[in-house]
Amino acid sequence: MPQSEYVVQMKGITKVYPNGIAANQGVDFNVRRGEIHALMGENGAGKSTLMKMLFGLEQPTEGEIIVNGETVNLSSPTVAIAKGIGMVHQHFMLVPSLTVAENMVLGMAPKKKGLFIDMDKAIAITEEYAKKYNLHVDPKAKVVDIPVGMKQKVEILKALVRGAKILILDEPTAVLTTQETAELFRELVQLKEQGFTIIFISHKLNEIKQITDRLTIMRGGKSMGVYNTAEISMEEISRLMVGRDVILTVEKDKAAPTDEVLRVENLEYTNDWNKKMLDRVSFSVRKGEILGVAGVEGNGQRELVDMLFNLNVPDSGTVTVNGKSIVGLPQRKIRDAGVSLIPEDRMLYGIADRGTIEDNLISNRIYQKEYNKGLLFDMKAIHEMSDRLIEDYRVLCKSRNQQVKMLSGGNIQKVVVAREFSSGPVLIIADQPTRGIDVGATEFIRKKLVELSRAGAAVLLVSADLNEVMELSDSLIVMNGGHIAAYFEDTSALTDEEMGEYMLGLKRQSDEEIGKVLYAK
């Protein structure tokens, strides 16, 4: 094929960090002009590093990058943007307090009299690009007030306004509903038809099959090959990514729940922007069941978890575990009550990144007599516990003394899960437990959640991944606008479309139907 058909060529890319870790080893990555090309692989496979080099956030140790037939030195994102490359990160880079139009022109804002932002021009620019690329946004709305699907469009428009012809999208559907995802895909196809090139990073195999033309699979820092998407099955993609067969559906016995463990009644919370995030939220979770919480991000799920683990305090309402209130208790007391938490942000709340794997594994039980003899720690018992958990949870590492931040995302999450699951919890709060991790680690964590629930733990699963929350949950609540919009006692007959309607607020059950979640038998 003539080189002119490749808009991006990355040849023999090797990236070795100062600590000796080789993130990429001789990787070739070629993208055709006007295609949607998937980049796939487990966390730690090297795909994020490869894309950081294409966007100028990292520089290769060896190899060359060719953009539009020209060998380039992408020394910074500014240089990459000047070469027509834009990147939409998984965690949006928007300023919540500013309007859509203000975010759109950040760093290149038109000025009035050389001093003030010309808001009329900023709005006109936003409207022009929104119309041109069929990405409809409200230029005057504050980002803090717009739905997550619109934030995604703002990020894409920001890149287009800056002249991007090559778009790198990192997990673009992670927080979108089925309907929002379908809308985004229509818009991406339209961009492709207008000659744009899109690099699509995702862990959702069904989406890769649906939207992409070709895919490159990475494993262990190397390319496992390039495939036409239509000619490769999801099972084969999984095998190439993880080197073995992966069960893409969750197998579980029917739940047989018994006693109530968690009871939440009339929980209310208004945030600092005077927005009511929790409005009379009531539900219960029993031993032996997984209760899922679904919803578009920003509808109260994060605030709910914060209230349950004293990361914040509700305005009113009650939360009890086995009949005893935990509202306002210190987190150690909440843990003593048998509550474990897998937090949404593992790097901020889940680990001490400079600590060793062992430091992180022992952190929630360091005061227990088994490991703490008063003046001295029982280091033999701590070492044995750490080594056992590393083996049981298949944490890929050099030793228990490795700094946890040097692990891949999937293995960091396994450290968090190993610590939380192994403490004998009566209640597990799992908040986005597999977000942004590879398919192998995802499979492992989902199996463990089912295993623990069937052994008698109560599990509250909060997930923006529709497949995950519908497959893992025995019963399910849907949140919208701080309310519980729906309760499904049995998830087996639910469809994505029906879920999406409740998540988007297009439908809402009666209070009588919703109330059953508190009195389920």
C-alpha positions in Angstrom: 0.0 0.0 0.0 1.4 3.5 -0.8 2.7 5.4 2.2 0.4 8.3 1.4 -2.6 6.2 2.5 -1.1 6.1 6.1 -1.8 9.3 8.0 0.2 7.9 11.0 3.2 5.6 10.9 4.9 4.7 14.1 8.0 2.5 13.3 10.0 0.4 15.7 8.8 2.4 18.7 10.6 1.5 21.9 10.1 3.2 25.2 12.2 2.4 28.2 11.7 4.4 31.4 14.6 5.4 33.7 13.6 2.6 36.1 14.3 0.1 33.3 10.7 -0.8 32.5 10.2 -1.2 28.8 6.6 -0.1 28.0 7.0 -0.5 24.3 9.3 -2.8 22.4 9.8 -2.3 18.7 6.1 -1.5 18.0 4.8 -0.7 14.5 1.5 1.1 14.4 0.0 2.4 11.1 -3.3 4.1 10.7 -5.0 4.8 7.3 -6.4 8.2 6.4 -10.1 8.3 7.1 -10.5 5.1 9.2 -11.6 4.3 12.8 -8.8 2.2 14.1 -9.0 0.5 17.5 -6.0 0.2 19.8 -6.5 -2.7 22.2 -4.7 -4.4 25.0 -4.6 -5.1 28.7 -3.5 -2.3 31.1 0.2 -2.4 31.0 0.2 -3.7 27.4 1.7 -0.4 26.3 -1.1 1.2 24.4 -1.4 4.3 26.6 2.3 4.9 26.4 2.2 4.6 22.6 -0.6 7.2 22.4 1.2 9.5 24.8 4.1 9.5 22.4 1.8 10.3 19.5 0.4 13.2 21.4 3.8 14.5 22.5 3.3 13.7 26.2 6.2 11.2 26.1 9.2 10.8 23.7 10.3 7.4 22.3 13.7 5.9 23.3 14.0 4.5 19.8 11.9 4.6 16.6 10.4 7.2 14.4 6.9 8.8 14.0 5.7 9.8 10.6 2.6 12.0 10.2 1.2 12.8 6.8 4.4 11.4 5.2 6.7 13.7 7.3 9.0 12.4 10.0 8.2 14.5 13.1 9.6 15.2 16.6 6.5 15.4 18.7 8.2 17.1 21.6 5.0 18.4 23.3 1.2 18.3 22.9 1.5 21.8 21.4 3.6 20.4 18.6 1.2 17.4 18.2 -1.8 19.8 17.9 0.1 21.9 15.3 0.5 18.6 13.3 -3.2 18.0 13.4 -3.3 15.5 16.3 -5.9 15.9 19.1 -6.5 13.7 22.1 -9.7 13.3 24.1 -8.8 11.9 27.5 -10.8 9.4 29.5 -11.1 12.0 32.3 -12.4 15.1 30.7 -10.0 18.2 30.8 -12.8 20.8 31.2 -13.1 23.6 33.7 -16.5 23.0 35.4 -17.1 26.6 36.5 -16.7 28.0 32.9 -19.2 27.9 30.1 -19.0 25.5 27.1 -17.9 28.4 24.9 -15.2 29.6 27.4 -13.8 26.0 27.6 -13.9 25.8 23.8 -11.5 28.8 23.3 -9.2 28.3 26.4 -5.7 29.3 25.4 -6.8 30.9 22.1 -9.6 33.1 23.3 -10.7 36.0 21.1 -10.3 39.3 23.0 -12.2 42.6 23.2 -9.9 45.6 23.4 -7.0 43.2 24.0 -8.2 42.5 27.6 -11.4 40.6 28.0 -12.7 37.5 26.3 -15.0 38.4 23.4 -17.9 36.1 24.5 -19.9 36.8 21.4 -17.1 35.5 19.2 -16.5 32.5 21.5 -20.1 31.6 21.3 -20.1 32.1 17.5 -17.0 29.9 17.1 -18.7 27.2 19.2 -21.9 27.3 17.3 -20.1 27.3 13.9 -18.1 24.1 14.7 -21.1 22.4 16.5 -23.1 22.9 13.3 -20.3 22.0 10.9 -19.6 18.7 12.6 -23.1 17.9 13.9 -22.0 17.9 17.5 -24.7 19.9 19.2 -23.8 21.7 22.4 -25.1 24.6 24.4 -22.4 27.3 24.3 -23.8 29.3 27.2 -24.3 26.5 29.6 -21.8 26.0 32.4 -19.9 22.7 32.1 -20.8 21.7 35.7 -24.5 21.7 34.6 -24.3 19.8 31.4 -24.8 16.0 31.0 -21.8 13.8 30.5 -22.6 13.0 26.9 -22.4 16.7 26.1 -19.1 17.0 27.9 -17.8 14.3 25.6 -18.9 16.4 22.6 -17.3 19.5 24.0 -13.9 17.7 24.3 -14.1 16.5 20.7 -15.1 20.0 19.4 -12.2 21.5 21.4 -9.8 19.3 19.5 -11.5 20.1 16.1 -11.5 23.9 16.8 -7.7 23.6 17.3 -7.4 22.0 13.8 -7.2 18.3 14.7 -7.6 15.9 11.8 -6.4 12.9 13.8 -8.4 12.2 16.9 -7.2 9.9 19.7 -10.2 8.9 21.9 -9.4 7.2 25.2 -12.3 5.0 26.5 -14.8 7.5 25.0 -17.9 5.6 26.1 -16.9 4.8 29.6 -19.6 7.0 31.2 -22.2 7.1 28.4 -25.6 5.4 28.2 -26.5 3.1 25.4 -28.4 5.9 23.7 -25.5 8.4 24.1 -23.0 5.8 22.8 -25.2 5.3 19.7 -25.3 9.0 19.2 -21.5 9.4 19.6 -21.0 6.5 17.1 -23.1 8.2 14.5 -21.1 11.4 15.0 -17.8 9.6 14.7 -18.9 7.9 11.5 -19.8 11.3 10.1 -16.4 12.6 11.0 -14.8 9.6 9.3 -16.9 10.4 6.2 -15.5 13.9 6.3 -12.0 12.6 6.1 -11.0 12.6 9.8 -9.0 9.7 11.2 -10.0 8.3 14.6 -7.9 6.1 17.0 -10.3 4.4 19.3 -9.0 3.0 22.7 -11.6 0.9 24.4 -12.0 -2.2 26.5 -15.6 -2.8 25.3 -15.2 -5.5 22.7 -18.8 -5.2 21.3 -18.1 -1.5 20.6 -14.9 -2.3 18.9 -16.7 -4.7 16.6 -19.4 -2.1 16.0 -17.5 1.1 15.2 -14.0 0.3 14.0 -12.6 -0.6 10.6 -9.3 -2.2 11.8 -7.7 -2.9 15.1 -4.2 -3.3 16.5 -3.8 -5.6 19.5 -1.0 -5.1 22.0 0.3 -7.4 24.7 3.4 -7.1 26.9 4.6 -3.9 25.2 4.5 -5.5 21.7 2.1 -5.5 18.8 0.2 -8.8 18.4 -0.8 -7.8 14.9 -3.3 -5.7 12.9 -6.7 -7.1 11.9 -9.8 -6.2 9.9 -12.4 -5.8 12.5 -15.1 -7.6 10.5 -12.9 -10.7 10.2 -12.0 -11.4 13.8 -14.3 -12.6 16.6 -14.5 -11.1 20.1 -13.2 -14.4 21.6 -10.2 -14.2 19.3 -9.5 -10.6 20.3 -9.6 -11.6 23.9 -7.2 -14.5 23.4 -4.7 -12.2 21.6 -5.0 -9.6 24.3 -4.5 -11.9 27.3 -3.0 -15.1 25.8 -5.9 -17.3 26.9 -9.6 -17.7 26.6 -11.7 -15.3 28.6 -15.3 -15.8 29.7 -17.1 -12.7 28.3 -20.3 -13.4 30.3 -20.5 -13.8 34.0 -21.6 -17.2 35.3 -23.5 -17.2 38.6 -26.0 -19.2 40.5 -29.3 -17.6 41.3 -29.1 -15.6 44.5 -30.6 -16.8 47.7 -30.5 -13.6 49.9 -31.2 -13.8 53.6 -30.8 -11.2 56.3 -30.6 -7.4 55.6 -27.1 -6.0 56.0 -27.2 -2.5 54.6 -30.2 -0.2 55.1 -30.4 3.3 53.6 -33.4 5.4 54.3 -34.3 8.9 53.0 -30.8 9.9 52.4 -30.5 13.6 51.3 -27.5 15.7 50.2 -27.1 19.1 48.5 -23.6 19.9 47.2 -21.6 23.2 47.4 -23.3 24.4 44.2 -26.7 24.1 45.8 -27.6 21.2 43.6 -29.5 18.3 45.2 -27.5 15.2 44.5 -29.4 12.8 46.7 -33.2 13.1 47.1 -34.9 10.7 49.6 -32.8 7.7 48.5 -33.9 4.5 50.2 -32.8 0.9 49.6 -31.5 -2.2 51.4 -28.9 -4.9 50.5 -29.1 -8.4 51.9 -26.6 -11.2 52.6 -25.9 -13.3 49.5 -27.0 -10.7 46.9 -25.5 -8.2 44.6 -27.5 -5.0 44.3 -26.5 -2.9 41.3 -26.6 0.8 41.1 -26.8 2.1 37.5 -27.0 5.6 36.1 -25.3 8.2 34.0 -22.4 9.7 36.0 -23.4 12.8 37.9 -26.8 11.5 39.1 -25.8 10.9 42.7 -23.9 7.6 42.6 -20.6 9.2 43.7 -22.3 11.1 46.5 -24.1 8.0 47.7 -20.8 6.1 48.1 -19.3 9.1 49.9 -22.1 9.0 52.4 -21.7 5.2 53.0 -18.0 5.4 53.8 -17.9 8.8 55.6 -16.1 10.6 52.7 -18.9 13.1 53.2 -21.9 13.5 55.6 -25.6 13.5 54.4 -27.9 16.4 55.2 -30.4 13.9 56.5 -31.3 10.3 56.5 -30.0 7.1 58.0 -27.5 4.4 57.1 -27.2 1.2 59.1 -25.1 -1.9 58.8 -26.6 -4.9 60.7 -28.9 -2.5 62.5 -26.2 -0.1 63.7 -25.8 3.5 62.3 -22.5 4.2 60.5 -23.3 7.8 59.6 -20.4 10.1 60.6 -18.3 7.2 62.0 -14.5 7.2 61.5 -13.6 5.0 58.6 -11.8 2.6 60.8 -15.0 2.1 62.8 -16.9 1.5 59.5 -14.3 -1.1 58.6 -14.6 -2.7 62.0 -18.4 -3.0 61.2 -17.4 -5.3 58.3 -17.6 -2.8 55.4 -15.0 -2.9 52.6 -14.7 -0.3 49.8 -13.3 -0.5 46.3 -13.2 3.3 45.5 -14.0 4.8 42.1 -10.6 6.5 41.9 -8.0 3.8 42.9 -5.1 6.2 42.6 -6.6 8.9 44.9 -8.5 6.8 47.5 -7.4 3.2 46.9 -3.6 3.1 47.4 -0.6 4.9 48.8 1.2 5.0 45.5 4.7 5.5 46.9 4.2 2.6 49.3 5.1 -1.0 48.5 2.5 -3.7 47.6 2.9 -5.1 51.1 2.3 -1.6 52.7 -0.9 -1.3 50.8 -2.1 -4.8 51.6 -1.6 -4.5 55.3 -2.9 -0.9 55.6 -6.5 -1.9 56.6 -5.4 -4.4 59.3 -2.2 -3.1 60.7 -3.8 -2.7 64.1 -5.0 -6.3 64.3 -3.4 -8.5 67.0 -2.5 -11.1 64.3 0.0 -8.6 62.9 0.5 -6.0 65.7 2.1 -7.1 68.9 2.0 -3.7 70.5 5.6 -2.4 70.3 6.6 -4.6 67.4 4.9 -5.9 64.2 4.9 -9.6 63.4 6.8 -9.1 60.1 6.7 -12.9 59.4 2.9 -12.9 59.5 2.7 -9.7 57.4 5.1 -11.2 54.8 3.1 -14.4 54.6 -0.2 -12.6 54.3 1.2 -10.4 51.5 2.7 -13.3 49.5 -0.5 -15.3 49.8 -2.7 -12.4 48.6 -0.3 -11.7 45.7 -0.6 -15.3 44.6 -4.3 -15.7 45.3 -5.2 -12.5 43.4 -2.6 -13.0 40.6 -0.9 -9.7 41.0 1.9 -9.5 38.4 4.9 -8.0 40.2 8.5 -8.6 41.1 7.9 -9.0 44.8 5.8 -7.7 47.7 8.4 -4.9 48.1 7.7 -3.4 44.6 6.4 0.2 44.7 2.7 -0.1 43.9 2.6 2.8 41.4 5.0 0.9 39.2 2.3 -1.7 38.5 -0.2 -1.6 35.6 -3.7 -0.3 36.3 -5.1 -3.8 36.3 -2.6 -5.0 38.9 -3.0 -1.9 41.0 -6.7 -2.7 41.1 -6.0 -6.3 42.1 -4.0 -5.0 45.0 -7.0 -2.9 46.1 -9.4 -5.8 45.6 -7.1 -8.3 47.4 -6.9 -6.0 50.5 -10.7 -5.3 50.6 -12.0 -8.8 49.7 -9.7 -10.6 52.1 -10.8 -8.8 55.2 -13.9 -11.0 55.8 -16.4 -8.2 54.9 -20.1 -8.4 55.6 -20.7 -5.6 53.1 -18.6 -4.8 49.9 -19.1 -1.4 48.3 -17.7 -1.9 44.8 -17.6 1.5 43.0 -16.6 1.2 39.3 -14.5 -1.9 40.2 -13.3 -2.6 36.7 -13.1 0.8 35.1 -10.2 1.3 32.8 -8.6 -2.1 33.4 -8.0 -4.9 31.0 -10.3 -7.7 30.1 -8.3 -10.4 32.1 -8.3 -8.4 35.4 -12.0 -7.5 34.8 -13.0 -11.2 34.5 -11.0 -12.0 37.6 -12.6 -9.3 39.8 -16.1 -10.0 38.6 -15.8 -13.7 39.4 -14.5 -12.8 42.9 -17.5 -10.4 43.5 -19.9 -13.2 42.6 -17.9 -15.8 44.7 -18.0 -13.5 47.8 -21.7 -12.7 47.4 -22.6 -16.4 47.1 -20.5 -17.1 50.3 -22.8 -14.7 52.2 -21.4 -11.1 51.7 -23.8 -8.3 50.7 -22.5 -6.5 47.7 -23.5 -3.0 46.5 -22.1 -2.6 43.0 -22.0 0.9 41.5 -21.0 0.8 37.8 -21.4 3.0 34.7 -20.6 -0.1 32.6 -24.0 -1.3 31.5 -22.8 -4.8 30.7 -21.2 -5.2 34.0 -24.0 -3.9 36.2 -26.6 -5.9 34.3 -24.7 -9.2 34.2 -23.3 -9.1 37.8 -26.4 -7.7 39.7 -29.1 -9.9 41.1 -31.3 -6.9 41.5 -30.8 -3.3 40.4 -31.7 0.3 41.1 -31.3 3.1 38.5 -30.4 6.6 39.6 -31.4 9.8 37.8 -31.3 13.3 39.1 -30.5 12.1 42.6 -33.6 9.9 42.8 -34.0 6.2 42.4 -35.8 6.1 39.1 -36.4 2.4 38.9 -35.9 -0.9 40.8 -35.7 -4.3 39.2 -35.9 -7.3 41.5 -34.6 -9.5 38.7 -32.2 -8.3 36.0 -32.4 -11.3 33.7 -35.1 -9.9 31.4 -33.8 -6.3 31.3 -32.6 -4.8 28.0 -30.0 -2.1 27.3 -32.7 0.1 25.7 -35.0 -0.1 28.7 -32.2 0.7 31.1 -31.1 3.6 29.0 -34.6 5.1 29.2 -34.6 5.1 33.0 -31.0 6.3 33.1 -31.7 9.3 30.9 -34.9 10.2 32.8 -37.2 9.3 29.9 -39.1 6.9 32.2 -39.6 6.6 35.9 -41.4 3.9 37.9 -44.1 4.6 40.5 -43.0 5.2 44.1 -44.7 1.9 45.0 -42.5 0.0 42.5 -39.4 1.7 43.7 -40.3 1.3 47.4 -40.0 -2.5 47.0 -36.2 -2.2 47.1 -36.3 -1.3 50.8 -38.6 -4.2 51.7 -37.4 -7.0 49.4 -38.0 -10.4 50.8 
